[in-house]
C-alpha cells in the first residue's frame, strides 16, 4: 500500500496541476465536515471542538 495523496487542481480549462503529498491540511475551519462530506466524499463520525486563534508552527520548507 502506498502512503500519501495526490491532488489535482485546475487553474482554468487548459492548465492542470498534479501534486503528490504525504498530508493535506484542511483549513476550512467550521466547515471542515461539509468539505469532507461534500467535496472529498468521506464520511466520519468524528466531531470538532472549535477554537479561536489557532496557529500552526512548522519548520521552514
MMTF fields as JSON, N, C-alpha, C and O atoms, coordinates in Angstrom:
{
  "mmtfVersion": "1.0.0",
  "mmtfProducer": "UNKNOWN",
  "numBonds": 243,
  "numAtoms": 244,
  "numGroups": 61,
  "numChains": 1,
  "numModels": 1,
  "chainsPerModel": [1],
  "groupsPerChain": [61],
  "chainIdList": ["A"],
  "bondAtomList": [4, 2, 8, 6, 12, 10, 16, 14, 20, 18, 24, 22, 28, 26, 32, 30, 36, 34, 40, 38, 44, 42, 48, 46, 52, 50, 56, 54, 60, 58, 64, 62, 68, 66, 72, 70, 76, 74, 80, 78, 84, 82, 88, 86, 92, 90, 96, 94, 100, 98, 104, 102, 108, 106, 112, 110, 116, 114, 120, 118, 124, 122, 128, 126, 132, 130, 136, 134, 140, 138, 144, 142, 148, 146, 152, 150, 156, 154, 160, 158, 164, 162, 168, 166, 172, 170, 176, 174, 180, 178, 184, 182, 188, 186, 192, 190, 196, 194, 200, 198, 204, 202, 208, 206, 212, 210, 216, 214, 220, 218, 224, 222, 228, 226, 232, 230, 236, 234, 240, 238],
  "bondOrderList": [1, 1, 1, 1, 1, 1, 1, 1, 1, 1, 1, 1, 1, 1, 1, 1, 1, 1, 1, 1, 1, 1, 1, 1, 1, 1, 1, 1, 1, 1, 1, 1, 1, 1, 1, 1, 1, 1, 1, 1, 1, 1, 1, 1, 1, 1, 1, 1, 1, 1, 1, 1, 1, 1, 1, 1, 1, 1, 1, 1],
  "groupList": [{"groupName": "UNK", "atomNameList": ["N", "CA", "C", "O"], "elementList": ["N", "C", "C", "O"], "formalChargeList": [0, 0, 0, 0], "bondAtomList": [1, 0, 2, 1, 3, 2], "bondOrderList": [1, 1, 2], "singleLetterCode": "X", "chemCompType": "L-PEPTIDE LINKING"}],
  "groupTypeList": [0, 0, 0, 0, 0, 0, 0, 0, 0, 0, 0, 0, 0, 0, 0, 0, 0, 0, 0, 0, 0, 0, 0, 0, 0, 0, 0, 0, 0, 0, 0, 0, 0, 0, 0, 0, 0, 0, 0, 0, 0, 0, 0, 0, 0, 0, 0, 0, 0, 0, 0, 0, 0, 0, 0, 0, 0, 0, 0, 0, 0],
  "groupIdList": [1, 2, 3, 4, 5, 6, 7, 8, 9, 10, 11, 12, 13, 14, 15, 16, 17, 18, 19, 20, 21, 22, 23, 24, 25, 26, 27, 28, 29, 30, 31, 32, 33, 34, 35, 36, 37, 38, 39, 40, 41, 42, 43, 44, 45, 46, 47, 48, 49, 50, 51, 52, 53, 54, 55, 56, 57, 58, 59, 60, 61],
  "secStructList": [7, 7, 7, 7, 3, 3, 3, 3, 3, 3, 1, 1, 1, 1, 7, 3, 3, 3, 3, 3, 3, 1, 7, 7, 7, 7, 7, 7, 4, 4, 4, 2, 2, 2, 0, 0, 0, 0, 0, 1, 7, 7, 7, 7, 7, 7, 7, 7, 7, 7, 7, 1, 1, 7, 7, 7, 7, 7, 7, 7, 7],
  "xCoordList": [0.844, 0.0, 0.88, 1.83, 0.577, 1.336, 0.698, -0.502, 1.524, 1.022, 1.116, 1.985, 0.235, 0.259, -1.011, -1.929, -1.04, -2.226, -1.81, -0.684, -2.723, -2.489, -3.615, -4.791, -3.25, -4.218, -4.142, -3.056, -5.281, -5.336, -6.106, -7.264, -5.464, -6.104, -6.106, -5.203, -7.097, -7.194, -7.18, -7.935, -6.31, -6.3, -7.336, -7.954, -7.519, -8.549, -8.75, -8.257, -9.438, -9.718, -8.472, -8.448, -7.443, -6.245, -5.122, -4.302, -5.071, -3.94, -4.369, -5.265, -3.702, -3.988, -2.686, -1.655, -2.715, -1.545, -1.804, -2.899, -0.81, -0.906, 0.178, 1.351, -0.222, 0.701, 0.628, -0.462, 1.772, 1.82, 2.309, 3.29, 1.626, 1.949, 1.726, 1.015, 2.334, 2.135, 0.956, 0.394, 0.58, -0.516, -1.196, -0.608, -2.441, -3.209, -3.702, -4.219, -3.545, -4.066, -5.379, -5.421, -6.426, -7.744, -7.93, -8.094, -7.905, -8.037, -9.419, -9.556, -10.437, -11.788, -12.536, -13.712, -11.87, -12.475, -13.733, -13.753, -14.788, -16.009, -16.727, -17.692, -16.265, -16.89, -16.189, -16.498, -15.257, -14.438, -15.288, -14.988, -16.324, -17.156, -17.913, -18.109, -18.34, -19.001, -18.029, -18.396, -16.803, -15.792, -15.513, -15.474, -15.319, -15.062, -16.211, -15.984, -17.431, -18.599, -18.917, -19.085, -19.001, -19.491, -18.429, -18.732, -17.199, -16.157, -15.275, -15.001, -14.827, -13.929, -14.67, -14.06, -15.99, -16.823, -16.346, -16.287, -16.002, -15.541, -16.555, -16.901, -17.028, -17.946, -17.137, -16.215, -17.468, -16.771, -17.745, -18.755, -17.435, -18.231, -17.483, -17.9, -16.384, -15.589, -16.3, -17.067, -16.041, -16.601, -15.458, -14.308, -15.786, -14.787, -15.061, -16.204, -13.987, -14.105, -13.498, -12.283, -14.33, -13.865, -13.221, -13.72, -12.109, -11.394, -11.106, -11.182, -10.78, -10.413, -8.908, -8.289, -8.33, -6.925, -5.951, -4.883, -6.284, -5.346, -4.208, -4.413, -3.019, -1.851, -1.036, -0.932, -0.463, 0.436, 1.841, 2.06, 2.788, 4.193, 4.912, 4.901, 5.538, 6.204, 7.623, 7.962, 8.446, 9.803, 9.751, 8.808, 10.766, 10.859, 11.028, 11.812, 10.292, 10.38, 11.607, 11.846],
  "yCoordList": [-1.192, 0.0, 1.244, 1.334, 2.173, 3.406, 4.469, 4.728, 5.088, 6.167, 7.478, 7.648, 8.396, 9.697, 9.964, 9.144, 11.134, 11.566, 12.281, 12.765, 12.342, 13.103, 14.112, 13.768, 15.347, 16.425, 16.899, 17.15, 17.017, 17.549, 18.856, 18.886, 19.924, 21.234, 21.846, 21.597, 22.627, 23.297, 24.806, 25.349, 25.465, 26.919, 27.441, 28.481, 26.713, 27.006, 25.735, 24.68, 25.79, 24.583, 23.989, 22.795, 24.794, 24.307, 23.901, 23.051, 24.487, 24.263, 23.384, 23.732, 22.235, 21.305, 21.042, 20.803, 21.083, 20.812, 19.554, 19.368, 18.697, 17.495, 17.56, 17.769, 17.379, 17.421, 16.095, 15.574, 15.552, 14.364, 14.811, 15.546, 14.366, 14.834, 13.729, 12.759, 13.88, 12.93, 13.329, 12.492, 14.599, 15.074, 16.26, 16.963, 16.468, 17.635, 18.333, 17.686, 19.643, 20.419, 21.044, 21.825, 20.701, 21.25, 22.492, 22.38, 23.656, 24.914, 25.521, 26.741, 24.681, 25.171, 25.562, 25.92, 25.5, 25.957, 25.196, 23.967, 25.914, 25.249, 24.48, 23.763, 24.625, 23.94, 22.63, 22.023, 22.185, 21.012, 19.772, 19.021, 19.537, 18.35, 18.433, 17.416, 19.635, 19.817, 19.536, 18.894, 20.01, 19.779, 18.286, 17.755, 17.609, 16.167, 15.414, 14.547, 15.739, 15.012, 15.356, 14.458, 16.647, 17.075, 17.068, 16.749, 17.411, 17.509, 16.265, 15.717, 15.816, 14.662, 13.338, 12.282, 13.385, 12.172, 11.21, 9.998, 11.782, 10.996, 11.137, 12.248, 10.008, 10.01, 9.783, 8.968, 10.489, 10.321, 10.487, 11.18, 9.854, 10.035, 10.901, 11.01, 11.512, 12.385, 13.718, 14.149, 14.361, 15.688, 16.673, 16.278, 17.945, 19.002, 19.843, 20.005, 20.37, 21.383, 22.648, 22.737, 23.607, 24.824, 25.765, 25.945, 26.361, 27.331, 28.561, 28.512, 29.653, 30.872, 31.068, 30.757, 31.577, 31.95, 30.793, 30.871, 29.724, 28.607, 28.992, 29.687, 28.539, 28.804, 27.529, 26.751, 27.319, 26.198, 26.737, 27.703, 26.123, 26.499, 25.295, 24.212, 25.49, 24.384, 24.779, 25.961, 23.77, 24.022, 24.661, 24.447, 25.438, 26.047, 24.956, 24.026, 25.075, 24.068, 24.281, 23.528],
  "zCoordList": [0.0, 0.0, 0.0, 0.777, -0.843, -0.94, -0.061, -0.152, 0.801, 1.639, 0.886, 0.03, 1.197, 0.565, -0.207, -0.246, -0.82, -1.542, -2.808, -2.927, -3.742, -4.953, -5.089, -4.969, -5.338, -5.5, -6.945, -7.467, -7.576, -8.934, -8.879, -8.464, -9.294, -9.278, -10.663, -11.461, -10.941, -12.237, -12.035, -11.229, -12.782, -12.791, -13.776, -13.549, -14.866, -15.86, -16.685, -16.286, -17.794, -18.577, -19.229, -19.531, -19.45, -20.13, -19.184, -19.534, -18.005, -17.102, -15.929, -15.161, -15.816, -14.726, -13.978, -14.607, -12.665, -11.833, -11.022, -10.492, -10.923, -10.103, -9.038, -9.346, -7.782, -6.658, -5.913, -5.673, -5.551, -4.701, -3.331, -3.223, -2.293, -0.953, 0.069, -0.197, 1.229, 2.323, 3.196, 3.902, 3.152, 4.003, 3.349, 2.526, 3.73, 3.303, 4.559, 5.47, 4.614, 5.735, 5.296, 4.346, 5.982, 5.685, 6.553, 7.768, 5.948, 6.676, 6.47, 6.382, 6.394, 6.136, 7.402, 7.339, 8.546, 9.8, 10.157, 10.098, 10.528, 10.972, 9.859, 10.123, 8.636, 7.508, 7.161, 6.135, 7.994, 7.679, 7.416, 6.488, 8.192, 7.973, 6.653, 5.987, 6.268, 4.969, 3.825, 2.841, 3.95, 2.916, 2.781, 1.671, 3.916, 3.874, 3.215, 2.371, 3.594, 3.091, 1.638, 0.813, 1.319, 0.011, -1.084, -2.233, -0.747, -1.765, -1.793, -2.861, -0.608, -0.549, -0.526, -0.69, -0.322, -0.261, 0.83, 0.625, 2.006, 3.15, 4.273, 4.676, 4.773, 5.913, 7.187, 7.194, 8.253, 9.523, 10.674, 10.555, 11.77, 12.981, 13.994, 15.147, 13.566, 14.431, 14.616, 13.755, 15.74, 15.982, 16.187, 16.382, 16.141, 16.279, 17.507, 17.936, 18.06, 19.103, 18.505, 18.334, 18.194, 17.534, 18.54, 19.651, 18.136, 18.964, 18.115, 16.888, 18.772, 18.05, 18.134, 19.152, 17.074, 17.091, 17.047, 17.654, 16.349, 16.216, 15.283, 14.288, 15.612, 14.778, 14.649, 15.597, 13.482, 13.254, 13.094, 12.363, 13.768, 13.634, 13.051, 13.634, 11.894, 11.21, 10.835, 10.784, 10.573, 10.103, 8.718, 7.956, 8.412, 7.092, 6.047, 6.23, 4.955, 3.892, 3.047, 2.104]
}
